[in-house]
Amino acid sequence: MMWLAEGTTAPLRSGKSPESGAPLFEPFSDRARAAMARANQEAHRWNHEYIGTEHILLGIAADPSCAGAAMLISRGVEPAQLRATVTKLVRKGPEMVWLLRFPRTPRAKMVIEYAIESTRAAGHDEVSTAHLLAGLAREHDGVAAQVLRGLGVDVDRVRAAAADARDAPSADVPPPAGEEIPRGPFVRALRRLFGFAGRPRSSRLVVTRR
């Protein structure tokens, strides 16, 4: 089986706009910010050291009420079906990786740029999950686009339809930056021991399962 991956070893700027360096999620809708927070959680769940387009796709699909997920469901793609397909195509990492903030792959960064472009072209004042989906569809060689095509989704039509969609208002608030890691007693102890809160963003602790 050929596994798909978007891993990167290049240093990536995290939490900043690809264009201006301003806080990344300021122009995002609440649901879009929540989707990106879930993408970070997906990277942790898959033992990956990066956020790829597949993680963003799963983050969108996890909220059926958001505009992006609604577009997928209207095309016959259910969240469980999507996750099952990603599981078949993407290899899980061998070790548990703890990062305060996962870096994005170059393709994931391009997806965000495309989403911002789509938002501006539509004259909207914030990036919705549909704009993120349009960005995923535009990045043809990304894992997310390959997953969607494998499910019979016409990514070009999705991109065109998603460009003008907005998210409904939501009270959901994504976790604060750097707090996406599950907070059990073991993790809290490690944070106190190693001083995670004050370490550089590139620092990580790798925990090997035995």
Phi, psi and omega in degrees: 000138177268120180270144178261142180206151177234022184302153180217147175252356180287141178295129181243144179281120184255140176079013180235153177293138178299339185258312190252344184083002177287161178310128190300317192266007180301316181273009182270148173292163178303319182290325178291320177296320178296322179296320179290326175296320178292329176298321176297318178294324178295319178301319177295317182297326182270003182059036177261156180259020185204162170258117178255178180297330179294326179290321178296318179299315178294324178296323177290313185295337184290344178246091184301341182272353180279160185298319181296314180294322179299323178293321178294315181297322179295341178258017175083013180256106179272151181307316181295321179295319180296314180297320180298322180291317177299320180300326180286333188256338186246130180277134176283142180293151184284340185233148176286129183245130179249114176231140176294325180209119183283135177288155179265146176290162176305322180292321178295322177296320178294323178302317180294319177299316179298320180297319178294318178299317180297321180296315180295319181298327180277352181076022180271159182260358177209152180281126178261171175296333176292322177294322175298318178297320177298321177295319177297320180291325181288329179279078191304325185269001178288158180301319182300314180295322178294321177297314181296317179296324178295336178268007177084017181271132175279101187294330179291322177291323178298316180301316181294318183286328185284338188302329186252009183272149178236157174274143173289151178305144182218148176270357181294134176237124181292159179299150178300153180304134179085003182242020183282345182290135177306138189251070174272173180303322182297315181292319179298321179295319179295320179298318179293321185290316186259356179064045184306321188299332182256005182276157177300157183299332183281350181291145178209155174244126179255122180251121182270128175284137178242000000 
